[in-house]
Amino acid sequence: IIRVTRLREVRVLCGFTRITPPAEDENTFVSLSKSKKSWLPAIEVKGEGVFIEFDKTELMKWESNNDLKNRAQMADNTWQSEWNEQHSFSEVPFNITSRFLLIHSFSHALMRRLSLECGYSSASLRERLYISEGKNGMSGVLIYTSTTDSDGSLGGLQRQAEANRIEPSIIAAIQDMEWCSSDPLCIHGMVSVRESHSPASCHSCLFAPETSCEHYNRFLDRATLVGLPDSNIKGFFNDFLEEK
């Protein structure tokens, strides 16, 4: 866990598209001007954040569960099918795995809790995921705020990463995920739309403002955090919750 006491972000608008997001190697962006300019509109913001990295040994032990792999594979299949329909000449930019679902779901759960405990509006918090597969792969998430107003410099977010503060926040965030007001439909994926590629999530538990999420509230699974009832799928934090 790292306190990010100072953070700088530059956001540049290079073009726009409608309905279907383009692939990185597709030239389908609409230009911002009729003639090419030597500049682009941009904004520089400053802020702070909390970076959390998962223990890779525990992570690999948890993701070895075959039922869990199959659950993630179903989400990956629908994601690849959608991508191939829209971008038949481009490779899928990333695959959906149990690690991806876990870290992304954890990020949303913690953002919701930090918003309550730090006094930040939920729309002022953002996530940056660092995920890749394998023993030496990445397994971290940065939750940060960087805005042009006072939300970016209050100091409350990075202070929450102090040892005596972050543990209660994580415990509360995971305990919040044990039950959803839409259960049992939510945990069994009956309220998740197909286009979200989310095995289990909804507005009552994991959804965040779309400007806060890298993937527009897609690829989320509450079962990776707290497990799936009446199955062999254990959440990454099951043992942790039993101790508490």
DRENPA-3360 file (N, C-alpha, C; in nm, 2 decimals, always signed):
BEGIN
1 = IIRVTRLR = +0.09/-0.12/+0.00/+0.00/+0.00/+0.00/+0.09/+0.12/+0.00 ~ +0.06/+0.21/-0.09/+0.15/+0.33/-0.11/+0.06/+0.46/-0.11 ~ +0.10/+0.55/-0.03/+0.03/+0.68/-0.03/+0.08/+0.77/-0.14 ~ +0.00/+0.81/-0.23/+0.04/+0.90/-0.34/+0.00/+1.04/-0.30 ~ +0.10/+1.11/-0.24/+0.07/+1.24/-0.18/+0.05/+1.35/-0.29 ~ +0.11/+1.33/-0.40/+0.10/+1.43/-0.51/+0.09/+1.36/-0.64 ~ +0.00/+1.40/-0.73/-0.02/+1.33/-0.85/-0.06/+1.44/-0.96 ~ -0.01/+1.42/-1.08/-0.03/+1.51/-1.19/-0.09/+1.44/-1.31;
9 = EVRVLCGF = -0.19/+1.49/-1.37/-0.25/+1.42/-1.48/-0.29/+1.52/-1.59 ~ -0.26/+1.48/-1.71/-0.29/+1.57/-1.83/-0.39/+1.49/-1.91 ~ -0.50/+1.55/-1.94/-0.61/+1.49/-2.02/-0.62/+1.57/-2.15 ~ -0.60/+1.50/-2.26/-0.60/+1.56/-2.40/-0.72/+1.51/-2.48 ~ -0.79/+1.59/-2.54/-0.90/+1.55/-2.63/-0.85/+1.55/-2.78 ~ -0.84/+1.43/-2.83/-0.78/+1.42/-2.97/-0.88/+1.40/-3.08 ~ -1.00/+1.36/-3.04/-1.11/+1.33/-3.14/-1.23/+1.28/-3.06 ~ -1.33/+1.24/-3.14/-1.45/+1.18/-3.08/-1.51/+1.08/-3.17;
17 = TRITPPAE = -1.59/+0.99/-3.11/-1.67/+0.89/-3.19/-1.80/+0.87/-3.13 ~ -1.89/+0.81/-3.19/-2.03/+0.79/-3.14/-2.06/+0.64/-3.14 ~ -2.14/+0.60/-3.05/-2.20/+0.47/-3.04/-2.09/+0.36/-3.02 ~ -2.01/+0.33/-3.12/-1.92/+0.22/-3.11/-1.78/+0.27/-3.08 ~ -1.71/+0.24/-2.97/-1.58/+0.28/-2.94/-1.48/+0.22/-3.05 ~ -1.39/+0.30/-3.10/-1.29/+0.24/-3.20/-1.18/+0.16/-3.13 ~ -1.12/+0.07/-3.21/-1.00/+0.00/-3.16/-0.88/+0.10/-3.18 ~ -0.77/+0.07/-3.10/-0.66/+0.15/-3.10/-0.60/+0.17/-3.24;
25 = DENTFVSL = -0.60/+0.07/-3.33/-0.54/+0.08/-3.46/-0.64/+0.11/-3.57 ~ -0.76/+0.15/-3.53/-0.86/+0.19/-3.63/-0.87/+0.34/-3.64 ~ -0.87/+0.39/-3.76/-0.87/+0.54/-3.78/-1.02/+0.58/-3.80 ~ -1.10/+0.57/-3.69/-1.24/+0.60/-3.70/-1.28/+0.72/-3.62 ~ -1.18/+0.79/-3.56/-1.21/+0.91/-3.48/-1.25/+1.02/-3.57 ~ -1.34/+1.10/-3.53/-1.37/+1.22/-3.60/-1.28/+1.33/-3.55 ~ -1.22/+1.41/-3.65/-1.13/+1.51/-3.61/-1.21/+1.63/-3.54 ~ -1.14/+1.70/-3.46/-1.20/+1.82/-3.39/-1.21/+1.94/-3.48;
33 = SKSKKSWL = -1.14/+1.94/-3.59/-1.14/+2.06/-3.67/-1.14/+2.02/-3.82 ~ -1.18/+2.10/-3.91/-1.18/+2.07/-4.05/-1.03/+2.06/-4.10 ~ -0.95/+2.15/-4.06/-0.80/+2.14/-4.10/-0.72/+2.10/-3.98 ~ -0.61/+2.03/-4.00/-0.52/+1.98/-3.90/-0.46/+2.10/-3.82 ~ -0.46/+2.10/-3.69/-0.40/+2.20/-3.61/-0.27/+2.15/-3.54 ~ -0.19/+2.24/-3.50/-0.07/+2.20/-3.43/-0.09/+2.19/-3.28 ~ -0.21/+2.19/-3.23/-0.24/+2.19/-3.09/-0.37/+2.11/-3.07 ~ -0.39/+2.07/-2.95/-0.51/+2.00/-2.91/-0.56/+2.05/-2.77;
41 = PAIEVKGE = -0.69/+2.06/-2.75/-0.74/+2.10/-2.62/-0.70/+2.01/-2.51 ~ -0.65/+2.06/-2.40/-0.61/+1.97/-2.29/-0.63/+2.04/-2.15 ~ -0.62/+1.96/-2.05/-0.63/+2.02/-1.92/-0.54/+1.95/-1.83 ~ -0.47/+2.02/-1.74/-0.38/+1.96/-1.64/-0.44/+1.97/-1.51 ~ -0.44/+1.86/-1.44/-0.50/+1.86/-1.30/-0.40/+1.80/-1.20 ~ -0.42/+1.83/-1.08/-0.33/+1.77/-0.97/-0.42/+1.71/-0.87 ~ -0.36/+1.61/-0.80/-0.44/+1.54/-0.70/-0.36/+1.45/-0.61 ~ -0.42/+1.34/-0.56/-0.36/+1.25/-0.47/-0.43/+1.12/-0.48;
49 = GVFIEFDK = -0.38/+1.02/-0.42/-0.44/+0.89/-0.43/-0.38/+0.78/-0.34 ~ -0.43/+0.66/-0.36/-0.39/+0.54/-0.28/-0.36/+0.43/-0.38 ~ -0.24/+0.37/-0.38/-0.21/+0.26/-0.46/-0.20/+0.13/-0.38 ~ -0.27/+0.02/-0.42/-0.27/-0.10/-0.35/-0.24/-0.21/-0.45 ~ -0.14/-0.30/-0.41/-0.10/-0.41/-0.49/-0.13/-0.54/-0.41 ~ -0.19/-0.64/-0.48/-0.22/-0.76/-0.43/-0.10/-0.86/-0.41 ~ -0.10/-0.94/-0.31/+0.00/-1.04/-0.29/-0.01/-1.14/-0.40 ~ +0.10/-1.16/-0.48/+0.09/-1.24/-0.60/+0.08/-1.39/-0.56;
57 = TELMKWES = +0.15/-1.43/-0.45/+0.14/-1.57/-0.41/+0.00/-1.61/-0.37 ~ -0.07/-1.53/-0.29/-0.20/-1.56/-0.25/-0.30/-1.54/-0.37 ~ -0.27/-1.45/-0.46/-0.35/-1.43/-0.58/-0.35/-1.55/-0.67 ~ -0.23/-1.61/-0.70/-0.22/-1.72/-0.79/-0.28/-1.85/-0.72 ~ -0.27/-1.86/-0.59/-0.33/-1.97/-0.52/-0.48/-1.96/-0.54 ~ -0.54/-1.85/-0.52/-0.68/-1.83/-0.53/-0.74/-1.85/-0.68 ~ -0.66/-1.80/-0.78/-0.71/-1.80/-0.91/-0.69/-1.94/-0.98 ~ -0.64/-2.04/-0.91/-0.62/-2.17/-0.96/-0.75/-2.25/-0.96;
65 = NNDLKNRA = -0.85/-2.20/-0.90/-0.98/-2.27/-0.89/-1.04/-2.28/-1.03 ~ -1.07/-2.40/-1.07/-1.12/-2.43/-1.21/-1.26/-2.37/-1.23 ~ -1.35/-2.38/-1.13/-1.48/-2.32/-1.14/-1.47/-2.17/-1.16 ~ -1.38/-2.11/-1.09/-1.36/-1.96/-1.10/-1.31/-1.93/-1.24 ~ -1.22/-2.01/-1.29/-1.17/-1.99/-1.43/-1.28/-1.99/-1.53 ~ -1.37/-2.09/-1.51/-1.48/-2.11/-1.60/-1.57/-1.99/-1.60 ~ -1.59/-1.94/-1.48/-1.68/-1.82/-1.46/-1.63/-1.70/-1.53 ~ -1.49/-1.68/-1.52/-1.43/-1.57/-1.59/-1.43/-1.59/-1.74;
73 = QMADNTWQ = -1.42/-1.72/-1.78/-1.41/-1.75/-1.92/-1.54/-1.72/-1.99 ~ -1.65/-1.74/-1.92/-1.78/-1.70/-1.98/-1.79/-1.55/-2.01 ~ -1.74/-1.47/-1.92/-1.74/-1.33/-1.94/-1.65/-1.29/-2.05 ~ -1.54/-1.36/-2.06/-1.44/-1.33/-2.17/-1.50/-1.37/-2.30 ~ -1.57/-1.48/-2.31/-1.63/-1.52/-2.44/-1.73/-1.42/-2.49 ~ -1.82/-1.37/-2.40/-1.91/-1.27/-2.45/-1.84/-1.14/-2.49 ~ -1.73/-1.10/-2.42/-1.66/-0.98/-2.45/-1.59/-1.00/-2.59 ~ -1.53/-1.11/-2.61/-1.46/-1.14/-2.74/-1.56/-1.14/-2.86;
81 = SEWNEQHS = -1.68/-1.20/-2.83/-1.78/-1.20/-2.93/-1.83/-1.06/-2.97 ~ -1.85/-0.98/-2.87/-1.89/-0.84/-2.90/-1.78/-0.76/-2.98 ~ -1.65/-0.78/-2.93/-1.54/-0.71/-3.00/-1.53/-0.75/-3.14 ~ -1.54/-0.88/-3.17/-1.52/-0.93/-3.31/-1.64/-0.88/-3.40 ~ -1.75/-0.86/-3.34/-1.86/-0.81/-3.42/-1.84/-0.67/-3.46 ~ -1.78/-0.59/-3.37/-1.76/-0.45/-3.40/-1.62/-0.42/-3.47 ~ -1.52/-0.50/-3.44/-1.39/-0.48/-3.49/-1.33/-0.61/-3.54 ~ -1.38/-0.65/-3.65/-1.34/-0.78/-3.71/-1.19/-0.79/-3.75;
89 = FSEVPFNI = -1.13/-0.67/-3.77/-0.99/-0.67/-3.82/-0.89/-0.64/-3.71 ~ -0.94/-0.63/-3.59/-0.85/-0.59/-3.47/-0.86/-0.70/-3.37 ~ -0.74/-0.72/-3.30/-0.74/-0.82/-3.19/-0.80/-0.76/-3.07 ~ -0.85/-0.85/-2.98/-0.91/-0.80/-2.85/-0.80/-0.74/-2.77 ~ -0.82/-0.62/-2.72/-0.71/-0.55/-2.65/-0.67/-0.61/-2.52 ~ -0.76/-0.68/-2.45/-0.73/-0.75/-2.33/-0.83/-0.86/-2.31 ~ -0.79/-0.96/-2.22/-0.88/-1.07/-2.19/-0.93/-1.06/-2.05 ~ -1.05/-1.11/-2.03/-1.12/-1.11/-1.90/-1.08/-1.23/-1.82;
97 = TSRFLLIH = -1.01/-1.22/-1.71/-0.97/-1.33/-1.63/-1.02/-1.31/-1.49 ~ -1.01/-1.41/-1.40/-1.05/-1.40/-1.26/-0.97/-1.29/-1.19 ~ -0.84/-1.27/-1.23/-0.76/-1.16/-1.17/-0.82/-1.03/-1.21 ~ -0.85/-1.01/-1.33/-0.91/-0.89/-1.38/-1.04/-0.85/-1.31 ~ -1.13/-0.95/-1.30/-1.26/-0.93/-1.23/-1.24/-0.90/-1.09 ~ -1.15/-0.96/-1.02/-1.12/-0.94/-0.88/-1.07/-0.80/-0.85 ~ -0.97/-0.76/-0.92/-0.91/-0.63/-0.89/-1.00/-0.51/-0.93 ~ -1.07/-0.53/-1.04/-1.16/-0.43/-1.09/-1.28/-0.42/-0.99;
105 = SFSHALMR = -1.33/-0.53/-0.94/-1.44/-0.53/-0.84/-1.39/-0.47/-0.71 ~ -1.27/-0.50/-0.67/-1.22/-0.45/-0.54/-1.21/-0.30/-0.55 ~ -1.16/-0.25/-0.67/-1.15/-0.11/-0.69/-1.28/-0.03/-0.67 ~ -1.38/-0.09/-0.73/-1.52/-0.02/-0.72/-1.57/-0.03/-0.57 ~ -1.55/-0.14/-0.51/-1.59/-0.15/-0.37/-1.52/-0.05/-0.28 ~ -1.39/-0.04/-0.30/-1.31/+0.05/-0.21/-1.34/+0.20/-0.25 ~ -1.37/+0.23/-0.37/-1.40/+0.37/-0.41/-1.53/+0.41/-0.34 ~ -1.63/+0.32/-0.34/-1.76/+0.35/-0.27/-1.74/+0.38/-0.12;
113 = RLSLECGY = -1.65/+0.30/-0.06/-1.62/+0.31/+0.08/-1.54/+0.44/+0.11 ~ -1.44/+0.47/+0.03/-1.36/+0.59/+0.05/-1.44/+0.72/+0.03 ~ -1.54/+0.71/-0.06/-1.62/+0.82/-0.08/-1.70/+0.86/+0.04 ~ -1.74/+0.76/+0.12/-1.82/+0.78/+0.24/-1.73/+0.83/+0.35 ~ -1.61/+0.77/+0.36/-1.52/+0.80/+0.48/-1.43/+0.92/+0.46 ~ -1.41/+0.96/+0.33/-1.32/+1.08/+0.31/-1.40/+1.20/+0.28 ~ -1.52/+1.19/+0.25/-1.60/+1.31/+0.21/-1.59/+1.35/+0.07 ~ -1.53/+1.27/-0.02/-1.52/+1.31/-0.16/-1.65/+1.26/-0.23;
121 = SSASLRER = -1.69/+1.34/-0.33/-1.81/+1.29/-0.41/-1.76/+1.17/-0.48 ~ -1.85/+1.08/-0.51/-1.81/+0.95/-0.58/-1.76/+0.98/-0.72 ~ -1.81/+1.09/-0.78/-1.77/+1.12/-0.92/-1.63/+1.18/-0.92 ~ -1.58/+1.23/-0.81/-1.44/+1.29/-0.81/-1.33/+1.18/-0.79 ~ -1.37/+1.06/-0.76/-1.27/+0.95/-0.75/-1.26/+0.88/-0.88 ~ -1.14/+0.84/-0.92/-1.12/+0.76/-1.04/-1.03/+0.64/-1.01 ~ -1.03/+0.55/-1.11/-0.94/+0.43/-1.09/-0.84/+0.42/-1.21 ~ -0.73/+0.36/-1.18/-0.64/+0.32/-1.28/-0.59/+0.18/-1.25;
129 = LYISEGKN = -0.62/+0.08/-1.34/-0.59/-0.06/-1.31/-0.46/-0.10/-1.37 ~ -0.38/-0.18/-1.30/-0.26/-0.23/-1.35/-0.26/-0.38/-1.33 ~ -0.30/-0.45/-1.44/-0.33/-0.59/-1.44/-0.27/-0.66/-1.56 ~ -0.19/-0.77/-1.53/-0.14/-0.86/-1.63/-0.13/-1.00/-1.57 ~ -0.13/-1.10/-1.65/-0.13/-1.23/-1.60/+0.01/-1.29/-1.57 ~ +0.01/-1.40/-1.49/+0.13/-1.47/-1.46/+0.20/-1.43/-1.33 ~ +0.30/-1.51/-1.29/+0.36/-1.49/-1.16/+0.43/-1.35/-1.15 ~ +0.48/-1.30/-1.26/+0.54/-1.17/-1.26/+0.45/-1.06/-1.32;
137 = GMSGVLIY = +0.32/-1.09/-1.33/+0.23/-0.99/-1.39/+0.19/-0.89/-1.28 ~ +0.13/-0.78/-1.33/+0.08/-0.67/-1.25/-0.05/-0.71/-1.18 ~ -0.07/-0.66/-1.06/-0.19/-0.69/-0.98/-0.22/-0.57/-0.88 ~ -0.23/-0.45/-0.94/-0.25/-0.34/-0.85/-0.36/-0.24/-0.91 ~ -0.40/-0.15/-0.82/-0.50/-0.05/-0.86/-0.46/+0.08/-0.79 ~ -0.48/+0.19/-0.86/-0.46/+0.32/-0.81/-0.60/+0.39/-0.80 ~ -0.64/+0.43/-0.69/-0.76/+0.51/-0.67/-0.72/+0.65/-0.64 ~ -0.76/+0.74/-0.72/-0.71/+0.88/-0.70/-0.82/+0.98/-0.73;
145 = TSTTDSDG = -0.79/+1.10/-0.69/-0.87/+1.22/-0.73/-0.78/+1.32/-0.79 ~ -0.82/+1.37/-0.91/-0.75/+1.48/-0.97/-0.84/+1.57/-1.04 ~ -0.88/+1.68/-0.98/-0.98/+1.77/-1.04/-0.92/+1.91/-1.03 ~ -0.99/+2.00/-1.10/-0.95/+2.14/-1.10/-1.00/+2.22/-0.98 ~ -1.09/+2.16/-0.90/-1.14/+2.23/-0.78/-1.07/+2.17/-0.66 ~ -1.12/+2.20/-0.54/-1.06/+2.17/-0.41/-1.06/+2.02/-0.38 ~ -1.14/+1.94/-0.45/-1.14/+1.80/-0.43/-1.00/+1.73/-0.45 ~ -0.92/+1.80/-0.54/-0.79/+1.74/-0.57/-0.68/+1.77/-0.47;
153 = SLGGLQRQ = -0.71/+1.85/-0.37/-0.60/+1.89/-0.28/-0.64/+1.89/-0.14 ~ -0.74/+1.82/-0.10/-0.79/+1.82/+0.04/-0.70/+1.73/+0.13 ~ -0.63/+1.63/+0.07/-0.54/+1.55/+0.15/-0.61/+1.43/+0.22 ~ -0.74/+1.43/+0.22/-0.81/+1.32/+0.29/-0.79/+1.18/+0.23 ~ -0.77/+1.18/+0.10/-0.76/+1.05/+0.03/-0.63/+0.98/+0.06 ~ -0.52/+1.05/+0.04/-0.39/+0.99/+0.07/-0.37/+0.96/+0.21 ~ -0.43/+1.04/+0.30/-0.42/+1.01/+0.44/-0.49/+0.89/+0.48 ~ -0.59/+0.85/+0.40/-0.66/+0.72/+0.43/-0.58/+0.60/+0.41;
161 = AEANRIEP = -0.46/+0.61/+0.35/-0.37/+0.50/+0.32/-0.28/+0.48/+0.44 ~ -0.29/+0.56/+0.55/-0.21/+0.53/+0.67/-0.25/+0.40/+0.73 ~ -0.16/+0.33/+0.80/-0.18/+0.20/+0.85/-0.30/+0.18/+0.94 ~ -0.33/+0.28/+1.02/-0.44/+0.27/+1.11/-0.57/+0.30/+1.05 ~ -0.57/+0.35/+0.92/-0.69/+0.39/+0.85/-0.73/+0.29/+0.74 ~ -0.63/+0.24/+0.67/-0.67/+0.17/+0.55/-0.73/+0.03/+0.58 ~ -0.68/-0.03/+0.68/-0.74/-0.17/+0.71/-0.89/-0.16/+0.74 ~ -0.93/-0.07/+0.83/-1.08/-0.06/+0.86/-1.15/-0.03/+0.73;
169 = SIIAAIQD = -1.10/+0.05/+0.64/-1.16/+0.09/+0.52/-1.18/-0.03/+0.43 ~ -1.08/-0.11/+0.42/-1.08/-0.23/+0.33/-1.18/-0.33/+0.39 ~ -1.18/-0.35/+0.52/-1.27/-0.44/+0.59/-1.41/-0.40/+0.56 ~ -1.44/-0.27/+0.58/-1.58/-0.22/+0.56/-1.62/-0.24/+0.41 ~ -1.53/-0.21/+0.32/-1.56/-0.22/+0.18/-1.60/-0.36/+0.14 ~ -1.52/-0.46/+0.19/-1.56/-0.60/+0.16/-1.68/-0.64/+0.23 ~ -1.70/-0.60/+0.35/-1.82/-0.64/+0.42/-1.95/-0.58/+0.35 ~ -1.93/-0.46/+0.29/-2.04/-0.40/+0.22/-2.09/-0.49/+0.10;
177 = MEWCSSDP = -1.99/-0.57/+0.05/-2.02/-0.65/-0.07/-2.08/-0.79/-0.03 ~ -2.09/-0.82/+0.10/-2.14/-0.95/+0.13/-2.29/-0.96/+0.10 ~ -2.36/-0.85/+0.10/-2.50/-0.85/+0.07/-2.54/-0.74/-0.02 ~ -2.62/-0.76/-0.12/-2.67/-0.66/-0.21/-2.82/-0.65/-0.19 ~ -2.88/-0.54/-0.20/-3.03/-0.53/-0.19/-3.10/-0.60/-0.31 ~ -3.02/-0.63/-0.41/-3.08/-0.70/-0.53/-3.06/-0.85/-0.52 ~ -2.99/-0.90/-0.41/-2.97/-1.04/-0.39/-3.10/-1.12/-0.37 ~ -3.11/-1.24/-0.41/-3.01/-1.33/-0.47/-2.99/-1.31/-0.62;
185 = LCIHGMVS = -3.07/-1.22/-0.68/-3.06/-1.21/-0.83/-2.93/-1.15/-0.87 ~ -2.88/-1.06/-0.79/-2.75/-0.99/-0.83/-2.63/-1.09/-0.83 ~ -2.62/-1.16/-0.72/-2.50/-1.25/-0.71/-2.50/-1.36/-0.81 ~ -2.62/-1.40/-0.86/-2.63/-1.50/-0.96/-2.64/-1.44/-1.10 ~ -2.61/-1.31/-1.12/-2.60/-1.25/-1.25/-2.73/-1.23/-1.32 ~ -2.84/-1.23/-1.25/-2.97/-1.22/-1.32/-3.01/-1.07/-1.34 ~ -2.93/-0.98/-1.29/-2.97/-0.84/-1.31/-2.85/-0.77/-1.39 ~ -2.75/-0.84/-1.43/-2.64/-0.79/-1.51/-2.67/-0.80/-1.66;
193 = VRESHSPA = -2.67/-0.69/-1.73/-2.70/-0.69/-1.87/-2.58/-0.76/-1.94 ~ -2.61/-0.83/-2.05/-2.51/-0.91/-2.13/-2.40/-0.82/-2.17 ~ -2.43/-0.70/-2.22/-2.33/-0.61/-2.27/-2.22/-0.57/-2.17 ~ -2.25/-0.59/-2.04/-2.16/-0.54/-1.93/-2.05/-0.65/-1.91 ~ -2.07/-0.77/-1.96/-1.98/-0.88/-1.94/-1.94/-0.90/-1.79 ~ -2.04/-0.87/-1.71/-2.02/-0.88/-1.56/-2.10/-1.00/-1.50 ~ -2.03/-1.10/-1.45/-2.10/-1.21/-1.39/-2.20/-1.17/-1.28 ~ -2.16/-1.07/-1.20/-2.25/-1.03/-1.08/-2.22/-0.89/-1.04;
201 = SCHSCLFA = -2.30/-0.80/-1.07/-2.29/-0.66/-1.03/-2.42/-0.58/-1.07 ~ -2.44/-0.47/-0.99/-2.56/-0.39/-1.02/-2.54/-0.25/-0.96 ~ -2.64/-0.16/-0.98/-2.63/-0.03/-0.92/-2.63/-0.03/-0.77 ~ -2.68/-0.13/-0.71/-2.69/-0.13/-0.56/-2.56/-0.17/-0.50 ~ -2.47/-0.23/-0.57/-2.34/-0.28/-0.50/-2.21/-0.23/-0.56 ~ -2.19/-0.25/-0.69/-2.06/-0.22/-0.75/-2.05/-0.11/-0.85 ~ -2.16/-0.07/-0.91/-2.15/+0.04/-1.01/-2.10/+0.17/-0.95 ~ -2.02/+0.24/-1.03/-1.96/+0.37/-0.99/-2.00/+0.46/-1.10;
209 = PETSCEHY = -1.99/+0.59/-1.08/-2.01/+0.69/-1.19/-1.92/+0.65/-1.31 ~ -1.98/+0.66/-1.43/-1.90/+0.61/-1.55/-1.77/+0.68/-1.57 ~ -1.77/+0.81/-1.53/-1.64/+0.88/-1.54/-1.53/+0.83/-1.45 ~ -1.57/+0.76/-1.34/-1.48/+0.71/-1.25/-1.42/+0.57/-1.29 ~ -1.49/+0.50/-1.38/-1.45/+0.37/-1.41/-1.38/+0.36/-1.55 ~ -1.27/+0.29/-1.56/-1.19/+0.28/-1.68/-1.28/+0.20/-1.79 ~ -1.37/+0.12/-1.74/-1.44/+0.03/-1.84/-1.59/+0.05/-1.84 ~ -1.64/+0.17/-1.79/-1.78/+0.20/-1.80/-1.87/+0.10/-1.73;
217 = NRFLDRAT = -1.83/+0.06/-1.61/-1.91/-0.03/-1.53/-1.93/-0.17/-1.60 ~ -1.83/-0.21/-1.67/-1.83/-0.35/-1.72/-1.72/-0.43/-1.66 ~ -1.72/-0.56/-1.67/-1.62/-0.66/-1.62/-1.61/-0.65/-1.47 ~ -1.73/-0.67/-1.40/-1.73/-0.67/-1.25/-1.80/-0.80/-1.20 ~ -1.75/-0.84/-1.09/-1.80/-0.97/-1.03/-1.79/-0.97/-0.88 ~ -1.90/-0.95/-0.81/-1.89/-0.94/-0.67/-1.85/-1.08/-0.61 ~ -1.88/-1.19/-0.68/-1.84/-1.32/-0.63/-1.69/-1.34/-0.61 ~ -1.61/-1.27/-0.69/-1.47/-1.28/-0.67/-1.42/-1.22/-0.54;
225 = LVGLPDSN = -1.50/-1.13/-0.48/-1.47/-1.07/-0.35/-1.52/-1.16/-0.23 ~ -1.64/-1.20/-0.24/-1.71/-1.27/-0.13/-1.75/-1.41/-0.16 ~ -1.73/-1.46/-0.28/-1.77/-1.60/-0.31/-1.91/-1.61/-0.36 ~ -1.94/-1.73/-0.41/-2.07/-1.76/-0.47/-2.14/-1.86/-0.38 ~ -2.26/-1.83/-0.33/-2.33/-1.93/-0.24/-2.35/-2.06/-0.31 ~ -2.34/-2.17/-0.24/-2.37/-2.31/-0.29/-2.29/-2.34/-0.41 ~ -2.16/-2.31/-0.41/-2.07/-2.34/-0.52/-1.93/-2.36/-0.46 ~ -1.84/-2.40/-0.55/-1.70/-2.42/-0.51/-1.62/-2.29/-0.53;
233 = IKGFFNDF = -1.69/-2.18/-0.57/-1.62/-2.05/-0.60/-1.61/-1.98/-0.47 ~ -1.48/-1.96/-0.42/-1.46/-1.88/-0.30/-1.41/-1.74/-0.34 ~ -1.45/-1.64/-0.27/-1.40/-1.51/-0.29/-1.26/-1.49/-0.24 ~ -1.19/-1.40/-0.29/-1.05/-1.38/-0.25/-1.04/-1.34/-0.10 ~ -1.15/-1.28/-0.05/-1.15/-1.23/+0.09/-1.23/-1.31/+0.18 ~ -1.27/-1.43/+0.14/-1.35/-1.52/+0.23/-1.29/-1.55/+0.36 ~ -1.16/-1.59/+0.36/-1.09/-1.63/+0.49/-1.08/-1.50/+0.57 ~ -1.05/-1.39/+0.50/-1.03/-1.26/+0.57/-1.16/-1.22/+0.65;
241 = LEEK = -1.28/-1.24/+0.58/-1.40/-1.21/+0.64/-1.44/-1.30/+0.76 ~ -1.40/-1.43/+0.75/-1.43/-1.52/+0.85/-1.35/-1.48/+0.98 ~ -1.23/-1.44/+0.96/-1.15/-1.39/+1.08/-1.21/-1.27/+1.15 ~ -1.27/-1.19/+1.07/-1.33/-1.06/+1.12/-1.47/-1.08/+1.18;
% end
